[in-house]
Amino acid sequence: MGSVWRFSDPVKYFLLATADASLESHQFKMAQGRTPRGICEMVKEEKVKWYLRPLGVLLLLFFVLGPFGLPLLYKSPRFSRRLKIVLTVVVIFYTTYLIIGSVQIARELYIQLK
């Protein structure tokens, strides 16, 4: 049996990435200073999907999913922790406002139909 490749080992990851031709399209950045004596880790920089980008998350939060979009907000790497908390509070207030407004409209329609 062969050895198990662990992606935590930067040298093995680098060898695996350079040996595999399909990984050539991925961009790599050097994370210097994380390991002793100038040995650099190769960190794969992944492209962020459209629904995890800031514009996509905001559109989904406020126009499509409402509070059901909060997991996308917290999964997105582009928002800071503080901004995630602020947006969560804003979405809760926004959703509450929409629910109260919908209930008021339904009451007025019910009164007009009587």
Steps between C-alpha positions, in 0.01 A plus 500: 500500500612851425544782743213731585531850360413768754426847375636644823853423385599792273772312310274208411221740407736693274618180330145377456387836360785523252463137391130530427440689176138576588611721790701729275206737463485565875691792638734452790631759737794478728421523867838612626595521862268223617767234515848527650812590302326637195333178386188610320164333495308480181142605565239438236307818429153386404260702292197609699167389355251769397263433788781553753617830354385815681255617233348154462463454875338842545257443213403160637465634855279799422307403186476121478565297815480740792612334823543168317803657328689548826692170463637633169607819676689307766654265244628786284870575555468857373315643803668581830356362822378843610325563167335156517354586840381842382338353188331231711339766719396703194345192335307418818358854522427508126318167515302611808400821322381305196299256713331780696423687177352186342279437803373861492419475129320170556291655783400798287405275209294285735317806634429625146363160397245495786 
